[in-house]
Amino acid sequence: PVQTGLVLIPLLTAFTQAGRPGWGKLEDLASRAAGYLLRSRGTDGRWGDKTWSAVNFPKYEYLIYPFIQEFAPLHAMALYERSQALARRGAP
C-alpha cells in the first residue's frame, strides 16, 4: 500500500492542482489503485504496511519510514476523492 500511495500522490496532485484535462486517461488507473488501497486496509482502518519504504544499498540497507507507511495511502485516498469531485464538477 505504501508504494501504491507514493505513486498515486504525484499523479493525482498534478491533476488536481494543474486542472489539466485527461482524467479519462488517469481515471482507470487511479480507480484500481484506490480500490487496492481500500481493500488492503485493516479492520481498524489503517494500512499497517510493513514493507520497505526505500532501498539505499541493496542487500545492505533497507529503510522503513513508519509515518509514510500510513500517510502515503491516506494522502492518496484524499487526493483520489478530490480528483473525482473535480471531474464530476467538470473543473477546467
N, C-alpha and C positions, 0 to 999 in steps of 0.2 A: 503493500500500500504506500509506503513512503516514496518509493521510486515513481509510482504512478502519479502521486501528488506532485512530485518535483518536476515531472514532465508536463503535467496538465497546467500548472500555475502560469508559466510564461505564455503558453498558447492562449489561455483564456484572458490573461492580463492584456495581451496585445489586442484581442478582440474588444474587450470592454473599454479600454482606455482610448484606443485609437478610433473606435467606432467604425472600423473598416468593414466593408461588405465581405461576405464569404462565410457566413455562419453555416450555410448549406453544406459547404465542404468540410467544415470542422465539426458539425453537429453529431454525425455518426460516431466519430472517434471520441468526442467528449462524452457522449451519452454512454458508450460502452465503458469508458474509464470510470465515470461516475457510478455506473451500475456495479462495477467491480468493487469500488470503494465502499458502497453501501452494503454489499454482500459480505465484505471482509471485516466489517466492524464486529466487535464482541457484543455480548448481551448488555454490557454496561455503556455501550455507545462509543467506546474508544477502539483504537486500532491495535494497540499493543504489538506493533511490528518489531520484531527482534532481529531483523536482517541488518547487514552492514549498510551504513549510510554513505560511506566513502572508502575508497581504497587508496592509500598513499603509496605503499610499496607492496606489490603483490607478493604473497607468501610471507610477508613480514609485518606489515602494519595495516590493520583494518580498523575503521572508526565507526562508532555508533554515537550519534548525536541524539540524546534522549528527547529533547524538546521537538526536534524536527520529526521524530517518529510519529508524534501526534499532530503537530502543527501542519505539516505539509498536506495530509489528506483532508484535514478540516478546512484549510485555506482553499484548496482546490474545489471542495464541495461548495463553499460560499461563492467562489467565482463562477462556478457552473450555474448555480441558481441565478446569479446576477446576469449572466450571459443569456440564459433562457428568457428572463424578464425583458432584457433589451431587445431580443429577437422578436418576442411577442408584440412589443410596442412598435417595432419597425424603426428602431433607433438608427440614425444615419451612421 
